[in-house]
């Protein structure tokens, strides 16, 4: 019986560690009015040389395919 009790305690500790990030995320989400990481910039609005280069390549491929 002692082995089963030890196993249950160890499993509860492992489950607590595994679900701690989820609990923290839910806590932060409820604290900041639905914004878990505060006021962040939406994706795609920031300028990036890599994104600009990829966009140029995509536009060239589209032009080649449409012609």
N, C-alpha and C positions, 0 to 999 in steps of 0.2 A: 504494500500500500504506500510505503514511503517513496518508492520509485515513481509511482504515478503522480503523487503530489509534487515531487520535485520537477517532473516533466511539465506539469501544468504551469507551475511558477515560471520555469524557463520559457515556455511558449508565450506566456503573457508578457514577459519582458521583451522578447523578440517582437511580438506584435506591437507593443507600445513604441519601440524604436522604429519599426517599419512605417507606422502610421503617423508618427510625429510631424513629418513634413506636410502631410495633408491637413492635419489639424492646424498647423501654423498658417498655411495658405488660407484656409477658411477663416481663421481669426483675422488675418490681415485684410481679407476681402470684405468682411463685415465692418471693419473699423474705418475704412476710407471710402464709404459710400459707393461700393461696387467697383472700386479701382484698387486691385490688390497691390499694385506697385506704385501707387501715387499717380500723379499727372505725367503720363509719358507721351511721347510723340507717336502718332499712328505710323504703321508700316508704310513705306513707299513715299513718304513726304520728305525724307532727308536726301540730300545730294550725296552721291557716291561715285567716284570715278569708275569703279567696277560695274555698278548698275548702268551707268551711262554707256560704257563700252558694250555691255551685253545688249542693251537696247538698240544700239547701232547695228550690231550683228544681226539681231532679230529682224530689224527693219530691212536690212540688205537681203536676207534670206526671203522675206515676204515679197520684196520687189522682184527677185529672181524667179520666184514661183509664180507670180501673177503675170509676168511678161512672157 
